[in-house]
């Protein structure tokens, strides 16, 4: 039987979990948290947070064009 532990180990679950963390970054920035604080809270590398912020900024610029 496919248990919860098995589900959490799937690639799909891991990708969704990562995407949710990345989607949480903008609200945390609005609350005034630093990149380092966000990385620690979401258990991400500082570089991952920086890249996500940069990517989201580019997407916002493209959608405004």
Buried (B, 14 or more C-beta within 10 A) or exposed (E): EEEEEEEEEEEEEEEEEBEEBBEBBBEBBEEEBEBEBBBEBBEBEEEBBBEBBEEBEEEEEEEEE
